[in-house]
Amino acid sequence: MIFRQFFDAATGSYTYLIASGAGREALIVDPVKEQVPQYLMAIEQLGLKLLRALDTHTHADHITGLGDLREATACVTMMGEFTKAECVSQSFHDAEMIDIEGIRLQARYTPGHTNESFSLVLDPARPRAVMTGDVLLIRGTGRTDFQSGDAGRSWDSIHDVLFALPDEVIVYPAHDYKGWSASSIGEERRHNPRLAGKTREQYIELMNALKLPNPKLMDIAVPANLACGKVY
């Protein structure tokens, strides 16, 4: 299997390119507009055909590469069923399987960071990895104070959906700001300071007290991402 992780240093964003092998069909998760040339280079050098490009949610800190990738490769762009981005080609639903020539991802609805956030489980029959978007980060969790975020729903998504996965499942988030590239469900269950040893009520209190500034690009990124990356 080909699994490539790309990093956008300006926004701390991760993107994932997945295919069953060289010369095969591929999909990409959470692409960043400025990094599209890098993705296209990798796709060309590996002889891949990009079939689908997905966003886990409407990002507020960077502009998506969905539209640019669709124009460059004729791929199908996708987001979860609750997105307000009418520009996407298809939407996916909770528990839906996304199959790409030997690669299976299961969409799992995990609201909390936003009300339309999804996570993607790789090989759900015997889970190997999960791309968590911004819901579960490495030793952290996504903020819940805008885009209809909700700290209680964040807790429920993490505990009831993500922490129901086996401990050894690798966690690949959409962001990291400390230099970590991956974690595991077991690690986050035991060592995530916002979650380990906390009650639901304590987590809600903690998240509601963060008082973080808005992302620098929020006023530009959100409307652009609702238009699949077009900036007006």
VENVENCOR-V153983 format. One record per pair of residues at least 24 apart in sequence whose C-alpha atoms are under 10 Angstrom apart, sorted by the first residue. I is the first residue (numbers start at 1). J is the second residue. D is the distance in Angstrom with one decimal. If there is no record, write none. Layout:
i->(I I)
j->(J J)
d->(D D)
This chain:
i->(1 1 2 2 2 3 4 4 4 5 5 5 5 6 6 6 6 6 6 6 7 7 7 7 7 7 7 8 8 8 8 8 8 9 9 10 10 10 11 11 11 11 11 11 11 11 11 12 12 12 12 12 12 12 12 13 13 13 13 13 13 13 13 13 14 14 14 14 14 14 14 14 15 15 15 15 15 15 15 15 16 16 16 16 16 16 17 17 17 17 18 18 18 18 18 19 19 19 19 19 19 19 19 19 19 20 20 20 20 20 20 21 21 21 21 21 21 22 22 22 22 23 23 23 24 24 24 24 24 24 24 25 25 25 25 25 25 25 25 26 26 26 26 26 26 26 26 26 26 27 27 27 27 27 27 27 27 27 27 27 28 28 28 28 28 28 28 28 28 29 29 29 29 29 29 29 29 29 29 29 29 30 30 30 30 30 30 30 30 30 30 30 30 30 30 30 30 31 31 31 31 31 31 31 31 31 31 32 32 32 32 32 32 32 32 32 33 33 33 33 33 33 33 33 33 33 33 33 34 34 34 34 34 35 35 36 36 36 36 36 36 37 37 37 37 39 39 40 40 40 43 49 49 49 50 50 50 50 51 51 51 51 51 52 52 52 52 52 52 52 52 53 53 53 53 53 54 54 54 54 54 54 54 54 55 55 55 55 55 55 55 55 55 55 55 56 56 56 56 56 56 56 56 56 56 56 56 56 56 56 56 56 57 57 57 57 57 57 57 57 57 57 57 57 57 57 57 57 57 58 58 58 58 58 58 58 58 58 58 58 58 58 58 58 58 59 59 59 59 59 59 59 59 59 59 59 59 59 59 60 60 60 60 60 60 60 60 60 60 60 60 60 60 61 61 61 61 61 61 61 61 61 62 62 62 62 62 62 62 62 62 62 63 63 63 63 63 63 63 63 63 63 63 63 63 63 64 64 64 64 64 64 64 64 64 65 65 65 65 66 66 66 66 66 67 67 67 67 67 68 68 68 69 69 70 77 78 79 79 79 79 80 80 80 80 80 80 80 81 81 81 81 82 82 82 82 82 83 83 83 83 83 84 84 84 84 85 85 85 85 85 85 85 86 86 86 87 87 87 87 87 87 88 88 88 92 93 94 94 94 95 95 95 96 97 97 97 97 98 99 105 105 105 106 107 108 108 108 108 109 109 110 110 110 110 110 110 110 110 110 110 110 110 111 111 111 111 111 111 111 111 111 111 111 111 111 112 112 112 112 112 112 112 112 112 112 112 112 112 112 112 112 112 112 112 113 113 113 113 113 113 113 113 113 113 113 113 113 113 113 114 114 114 114 114 114 114 114 114 114 114 114 115 115 115 115 115 115 115 115 116 116 116 117 117 117 118 119 119 119 119 119 120 121 121 121 121 121 122 122 124 126 126 126 127 127 127 127 127 128 128 128 128 128 128 128 129 129 129 129 129 129 129 129 129 129 129 130 130 130 130 130 130 130 130 130 131 131 131 131 131 131 132 132 132 132 132 132 132 133 133 133 133 133 134 134 134 134 134 135 135 135 135 136 136 136 136 136 136 136 136 136 137 137 137 137 137 137 137 137 137 137 137 137 138 138 138 138 138 138 138 138 138 138 138 138 138 138 138 138 138 138 138 139 139 139 139 139 139 139 139 139 139 139 139 139 139 140 140 140 140 140 140 140 141 141 141 141 141 141 142 142 142 142 143 143 143 143 143 144 144 144 144 145 145 145 145 145 145 145 146 147 150 150 150 151 151 151 151 151 151 151 151 152 152 152 152 152 152 153 153 154 154 154 154 155 155 155 155 155 155 155 156 158 158 158 158 159 159 159 162 163 163)
j->(102 103 26 46 103 28 28 39 42 29 172 181 182 30 31 32 35 38 39 181 31 32 35 174 175 176 181 32 33 34 35 62 175 176 177 34 61 62 61 62 63 175 176 177 215 216 217 61 62 174 175 176 177 178 179 61 62 133 134 173 174 175 176 177 131 133 172 173 174 175 176 181 39 55 131 133 172 173 174 175 53 54 131 172 173 174 42 43 50 53 48 50 100 103 122 43 46 48 49 50 100 101 102 103 104 48 100 101 102 103 104 46 47 48 101 102 103 46 47 48 49 47 48 49 48 49 50 51 100 101 102 49 50 51 52 100 101 102 103 50 51 52 53 75 99 100 101 102 103 51 52 53 54 75 76 77 98 99 100 103 52 53 54 55 65 66 69 75 77 53 54 55 56 65 66 78 79 120 131 133 174 54 55 56 57 58 59 63 64 65 66 79 131 133 173 174 175 55 62 63 64 65 66 67 68 69 174 59 62 63 64 65 66 68 69 229 62 63 64 65 66 67 68 69 225 228 229 230 62 63 64 65 68 64 65 64 65 66 68 69 72 65 68 69 72 65 69 69 72 73 73 73 74 75 74 75 76 100 75 76 77 100 101 76 77 78 89 90 98 99 100 77 78 79 88 89 78 79 80 88 90 91 92 120 79 80 83 88 117 118 119 133 174 225 228 80 83 107 108 109 110 116 117 118 119 120 131 132 133 134 135 174 82 83 84 85 111 113 114 115 116 117 118 119 133 134 135 174 225 83 84 85 114 115 116 117 133 147 221 222 223 224 225 226 228 114 117 133 134 147 174 217 218 221 222 223 224 225 226 146 147 214 215 216 217 218 219 220 221 222 223 224 225 214 215 216 217 218 219 220 221 222 215 216 217 218 220 221 222 224 225 229 217 218 220 221 222 223 224 225 226 227 228 229 230 231 221 222 224 225 226 227 228 229 230 225 228 229 230 225 227 228 229 230 225 227 228 229 230 228 229 230 228 229 228 228 228 107 116 117 118 107 108 109 116 117 118 119 109 116 117 118 109 115 116 117 118 114 115 116 117 226 116 225 226 227 222 223 224 225 226 227 228 226 227 228 225 226 227 228 229 230 226 227 228 118 118 118 119 120 120 121 124 120 121 122 123 124 122 123 129 130 131 130 131 132 157 161 162 157 161 134 135 136 153 154 155 156 157 158 160 161 162 135 144 148 149 150 151 152 153 154 155 156 157 158 136 141 142 143 144 145 146 147 148 149 150 151 152 153 154 155 156 157 158 141 142 143 144 145 146 147 148 149 150 151 153 154 155 157 142 143 144 145 146 147 148 149 150 151 153 154 144 146 147 148 149 150 153 154 147 148 149 149 154 157 157 157 161 162 172 173 172 162 165 169 170 171 169 170 165 165 166 169 165 166 168 169 170 165 166 168 169 170 171 184 165 166 168 169 170 171 172 182 183 184 185 162 165 169 170 171 172 173 184 185 170 171 172 173 174 182 158 162 171 172 173 174 175 171 172 173 174 175 172 173 174 175 176 162 173 174 175 162 171 172 173 174 175 185 188 192 171 172 173 174 175 176 177 180 182 183 188 192 171 172 173 174 175 176 177 178 179 180 181 182 183 184 185 187 188 191 192 176 178 180 183 187 188 189 190 191 192 193 194 195 196 176 188 191 192 193 194 195 173 192 193 194 195 207 173 174 175 207 207 208 210 211 212 204 207 208 210 207 208 209 210 211 212 214 214 222 204 207 208 200 201 203 204 205 206 207 208 200 201 203 204 205 207 200 204 200 203 204 207 194 195 199 200 201 203 204 200 185 188 189 195 189 195 200 189 188 189)
d->(9.1 8.5 8.9 9.1 10.0 9.8 9.4 9.6 9.0 9.7 8.9 8.4 9.8 10.0 8.8 9.4 8.4 8.5 8.2 9.8 9.7 9.1 8.5 9.4 8.7 9.3 9.1 7.4 9.8 8.2 7.1 9.4 9.2 9.7 9.0 9.8 9.7 8.9 6.6 6.6 10.0 8.0 9.0 8.5 9.6 9.7 9.5 9.2 9.4 8.4 5.4 5.5 5.6 8.8 8.9 8.8 8.1 9.8 9.9 8.6 5.6 4.5 6.7 8.5 9.9 9.1 8.3 7.0 4.8 5.5 7.7 8.4 9.2 9.6 9.6 9.8 9.3 8.9 6.7 8.9 9.9 9.8 8.5 8.7 9.7 8.8 8.9 8.6 9.1 9.2 9.7 9.4 9.1 7.8 9.9 10.0 9.8 7.8 9.2 9.0 7.5 7.8 7.9 6.6 9.9 9.9 8.2 6.9 5.8 6.0 9.7 8.6 9.3 8.3 9.4 9.0 9.7 5.4 6.0 6.3 9.6 4.4 4.8 7.3 5.2 6.3 8.7 9.8 9.0 7.2 9.2 4.7 5.9 6.1 8.9 6.3 6.1 8.9 9.1 4.7 5.7 7.0 8.9 9.7 9.9 6.5 7.9 9.7 8.4 5.8 4.7 5.6 7.6 8.7 9.4 9.8 9.7 9.5 7.3 9.0 6.5 4.8 6.2 8.6 10.0 9.3 9.6 9.9 9.7 6.0 4.8 5.8 7.3 9.8 9.3 9.5 10.0 9.1 8.3 9.1 8.8 6.0 4.6 6.4 8.4 9.6 8.8 9.9 7.1 7.8 8.2 9.9 9.5 7.9 9.9 6.9 10.0 7.3 9.5 8.6 5.8 4.9 6.6 9.9 9.7 8.6 9.5 9.8 6.7 6.0 4.8 4.7 8.0 9.7 10.0 8.9 7.8 5.6 5.1 3.8 7.6 8.5 7.1 8.7 10.0 9.7 7.0 9.6 9.0 8.0 8.5 7.4 9.8 9.6 7.7 9.4 6.2 9.0 7.3 6.9 9.4 10.0 9.7 9.3 10.0 9.8 8.8 8.2 8.4 8.7 10.0 7.9 9.7 8.6 8.1 5.9 8.7 9.7 4.7 6.1 8.7 7.6 9.8 4.7 5.8 7.2 9.7 9.8 9.4 9.9 8.3 4.9 6.2 8.8 9.6 9.9 4.7 5.8 8.8 9.1 9.6 9.4 9.7 9.9 5.4 8.0 10.0 9.7 9.0 8.6 9.7 8.3 9.7 9.6 9.6 7.1 9.7 9.1 9.9 9.6 9.6 8.3 5.8 5.2 6.3 7.9 8.4 7.7 5.5 8.2 9.6 8.4 9.3 7.3 10.0 9.7 9.4 9.0 7.3 8.7 6.0 4.7 6.6 9.0 7.2 8.2 9.7 10.0 9.5 7.4 8.6 8.0 7.9 9.7 7.8 7.8 10.0 8.6 8.7 6.7 9.3 9.6 6.3 7.1 9.4 9.2 9.7 9.2 8.7 9.5 9.6 9.9 8.4 7.0 6.5 9.9 9.7 7.0 9.3 9.4 8.7 8.8 6.7 8.7 6.8 4.7 7.9 8.2 5.4 5.2 9.0 9.5 8.2 8.9 5.5 6.8 5.3 5.6 9.1 8.8 6.2 8.1 9.0 9.1 6.5 7.8 8.6 5.6 8.3 9.2 8.5 9.3 8.4 9.3 8.0 5.1 7.7 9.2 6.5 5.9 9.7 9.9 8.3 5.6 8.4 8.6 8.0 9.4 7.9 5.8 9.2 9.2 6.3 5.0 8.7 8.7 7.2 6.0 9.2 8.6 9.4 5.5 6.5 9.5 9.1 8.0 4.9 5.6 7.2 8.2 7.3 8.5 9.9 9.9 9.4 8.6 9.9 9.9 8.9 9.0 8.4 8.1 9.2 8.0 6.6 7.2 6.5 9.5 9.3 7.5 9.5 9.3 9.6 7.6 5.1 8.3 9.6 9.9 8.6 5.7 8.4 8.4 8.7 9.7 6.6 9.4 9.8 9.0 9.5 7.2 4.2 6.2 7.1 7.1 7.3 8.6 9.2 7.1 5.7 6.0 9.5 10.0 8.8 8.3 6.9 9.4 9.0 8.0 9.5 9.9 9.5 9.6 9.7 9.8 9.4 9.9 9.6 8.8 9.7 9.9 9.6 8.8 9.6 9.2 9.7 9.4 9.3 7.6 8.8 7.8 8.3 9.7 7.0 9.4 8.0 7.3 9.5 8.2 4.8 7.4 9.3 7.2 8.2 7.3 9.6 9.2 7.5 7.8 9.4 9.6 6.0 6.0 9.3 8.6 6.3 9.2 9.8 9.7 8.1 8.3 6.1 9.3 9.9 9.5 8.0 5.0 4.7 5.9 7.1 4.6 3.7 7.5 8.2 7.1 9.0 8.2 5.4 5.7 4.7 7.8 7.9 7.7 7.9 4.8 6.6 7.6 8.3 6.3 9.9 9.7 8.9 8.7 6.9 8.7 7.3 5.3 5.5 4.3 7.3 9.8 9.4 8.7 9.5 9.6 7.0 5.5 5.8 7.7 8.6 9.4 9.0 8.7 9.1 9.5 9.9 9.8 9.6 9.6 9.3 8.5 9.9 9.2 9.7 9.3 9.2 9.2 9.8 9.6 9.2 9.6 9.4 9.7 9.2 9.4 7.4 7.5 8.8 6.3 8.9 9.5 8.8 7.6 5.0 6.4 9.1 9.9 9.4 9.8 8.5 4.9 4.4 5.9 7.2 9.9 9.8 8.3 9.1 8.3 9.0 6.9 6.2 5.3 6.1 8.2 9.0 8.9 8.5 6.2 4.7 5.6 7.3 9.9 9.4 8.4 6.9 6.3 5.0 6.8 9.5 9.8 7.9 5.2 4.5 7.5 9.9 6.3 5.7 6.7 9.4 9.5 8.1 8.9 10.0 8.4 8.3 9.0 6.7 9.0 9.5 9.7 8.6 9.6 8.1 8.0 5.5 7.7 6.9 7.0 9.8 9.8 9.1 8.7 8.6 8.9 7.8 8.3 7.1 9.9 8.5 6.9 9.2 8.9 9.8 7.1 8.3 7.0 6.1 8.6 9.8 8.9 7.0 9.5 7.4 9.4 9.7 9.4 8.5 8.5 6.3 9.4 9.7 6.8 4.3 6.3 7.6 8.8 9.8 9.1 8.4 9.6 6.0 6.9 6.2 8.2 9.7 8.6 9.5 7.3 8.7 9.1 9.8 9.8 9.0 9.3 7.1 9.0 8.3 9.7 8.3 9.5 7.0 7.8 9.5 8.2 7.3 9.8 8.8 8.3 8.5 9.3 8.7 9.2 8.5 9.1 9.1 8.9 9.4 7.4 5.2 8.4 8.9 6.3 7.3 7.0 8.1 7.9 5.9 9.6 9.3 9.8 9.3 9.7 9.3 8.8 9.7 9.9 8.3 9.2 6.4 9.4 7.2 7.9 8.2 9.9 10.0 9.4 9.1 8.7 9.0 9.5 9.7 8.7 7.0)
